[in-house]
Amino acid sequence: KTLGLIGYGGIAAEVARMALGIGMKVIAWNRTAKAALTGVEFVAIERLLAESDAVSLHLLLTDETRGFLSAARIAAMRRGVLLVNTARGALVDEAAMVEALRSGQIGHAGLDVFTVEPLPPGHVLTTLANVTLSAHSAFRTAEANTRLIEAAFAHCARIMALPRR
């Protein structure tokens, strides 16, 4: 199976490492040139969409990336693709994604982020059998919590070390 990574930062590099470890082919697209793990091939976005059995989003949300996975790009994906979004909900045209989930263009979506958070009760994404939802908490591990606390303490220490006026 082929995993396509849209955006290639630290999290995508770790996903690539795990995917390569289980024998997947990994292709990636990034807005700017990046160095990658051996075994990751950078390709044009059109090729990534056409060849990937699973697509994982790892872009920052900016004015340029809002709606990046548009209806046209969703239509260009391999039919039955697995879509994973743990980055930002607004990267995807939600209405187009819902239609693609209903038609089978997207076979399954694993979503940790949504255009509106938290999802309102009865939101259409909660009604689709081919959607797995988590509450914007995929990053929550004991190690991640420790790093967040350590970063907060380090930030407080930097503030305390500033000269007083």
N, C-alpha and C positions, 0 to 999 in steps of 0.2 A: 504494500500500500504506500501511497505517496502523501506526505504531509506538506502542506503549503503554509508557510508563515508569512503573514502580511505585517511588516514591521519587524526589525531585528535588533532589539536591545537585550538587556540582561535576562529578562524573563524568557524571551523567545530563544535565546541561546541555551538556556536550561531545558526548555521544552525540546529543542533540537537534540541536545545531548541524550535525553531520555528516549526520544523517538529513534535515534540512530542505534541506541543500545538494544532496542527490541526489533531491529532489522528493517525499519522503515526507510524509504528514500525521503530525503528532506530537501525541499526547495524553498527559497525565500525571495521576497521582494522588500526593498527598503527605499525610502524617499531619498536617502543619501548613501554614498558608498560606505560599506562596512566590511570589517574583517570578520570571518566566520570560522566556526569549527571545521576541521577537515571533514569532508563528507556532505557539507551543506553547499548547494549550488544556488547562486543568485540568478534569477531569471526575470524576464519581463512580466508584469502583472497579468497580461493576457495569457501567457503560457501557464503561470501558476494557477489561475482560475480554471483553465481547461484541463489540466493534468492532475489536479489534487483530488484525492479521495476524501481528505479531511483538510479543512482550512481553519487556521487559528489566527485571530486578530490580536496584534500587539502594537497598535499605533497610538500615539498621543492624540488627544482631541484638540484640533485647532480649526480655524476657519477653513483651511485647505482640506482637512480630513473629515469634516462633518459630512455625513452621508456618503462616505467613500465607497462603501459597499452598496451601490445604487441598484435599481431594478435591472439596468443593463448589465452590470457586473454580475449580479446574481444569475441572470439568464445565461451568462457566459460560463458559469461554473458547470462542472460535471454533474449530470443528473444523479440525484440521490446522495449528494455530498453531505458530509458531517460538518457542520459549522460550529465553531467554538468561539465565544466572545467573552473574554475576561478583562477586556481593556476599558472601553466606554460604549454605552448603549447607542449614543448618537452617531457612532461610526457607520451604523447600518440604517438603511431606509427600512424602518420597522414595518410599514404597510407592505412593502415589496417582499420582505422576509416572510411575513405571515402568509401572503399569497403563495410564495414558493414552498412553504411548509405544507400548505393545504394541497398543492398540486403534485408534490413529490420531487420537485426540482431540488429542494433541500430535503434530504431524507430525515435528518435529525439535527436539532440545535441544542447545544449546551450553553446556557446563558447565565452569567454571573452578574451582568450589568444590563441596564435597561434605559430607554430614553427617559422614562419617568420613574424615579425611585423614591420610595418603594413602589412596587407595582400596585395599582389600585385594585381593590377587591373585584373579582370577576373579569379582570383584564383578559383579552383574547389569548395571550400567551399561556395563561393558566388553564386554558380549556383544550389545548392541543396535546394529543397523546405522544407526538414525536418531538416534544420539547422537554428538556430537563432544566430546571431552574434552581439557582442557589441565590442567597440573599446578599449579593455583593460582598461575599466573605471568603472567596476562594483563596485569598492570601493568608487567612488566619491559621497560622501554625504556632506552636510554642516558640520556635526560633524567630519567626517574624515578629511576634509580640515582644520578645526580648530585645530585638533590634530597634523596634519603635520606641520602647522605653529608654534604651540606651541613647538613642538619638535625641530624645526629648531632654534627658539629663544633660547631655553634652551641649545642647543649645542653651539651656538655662545657665550652665557654667560659663559659656561664652558671654552671655548677657551680664552675668555677675562680674566678669573680669573687665568690662568696659569702664573707662574712666568716668568718675562721677562729676557732675557739673554743679 
